[in-house]
Amino acid sequence: MGETVTWLHLSDIHFCEEKSGWSSNAVLEKLRIDVDTYSKEQQLRPDLIFVTGDLAFGEIPGTSSIEDQFIAVDGFITELRELFEPIVPRKNVFLVPGNHDVKNYVSDQNKFR
C-alpha cells in the first residue's frame, strides 16, 4: 500500500477575455507560477487534473462565443499540463462542466440569455 495518487483540482475559471481577462489573467499567471514553483520545491506531479464548474464565462452573443472561450481553456490546460515533468497526459485531465459551460437557448424568445 505504498503507492499514492496525487491530483490537482481547479474550479470556476470563467475564461472570457472580453468579460474578465483584465483580472483573471493576473490571477491565472500567478497560479501558473505557484504551481510550477510548488511542484519543483515539493517534487510533486499530479497524476490527475480535475477542472470543475464554469470553465467558460458563457455565451455572450456578438461579443464572445463559448467556442472561443473553450479554445482559451484548452490552451490554459495544455500550459498547466506542460508545467510538470513528465507532462501530465491529456487523458488524465477530467473536465466537469458548470452552468456557464453550456449555451442557454430560449426557444420562445429566439435568443440566447
JOWO-V719064 format. One record per helix or strand of 2 or more residues. SS is the DSSP state (2 for helix, 1 for strand). FROM is the first residue (numbers start at 0). TO is the last residue. Records with the same first field share a line. If there is no record, write none. Layout:
SS->FROM-TO  FROM-TO
//
This chain:
1->6-10  47-51  92-95  104-105  110-111
2->16-41  65-81  89-91  98-100
//
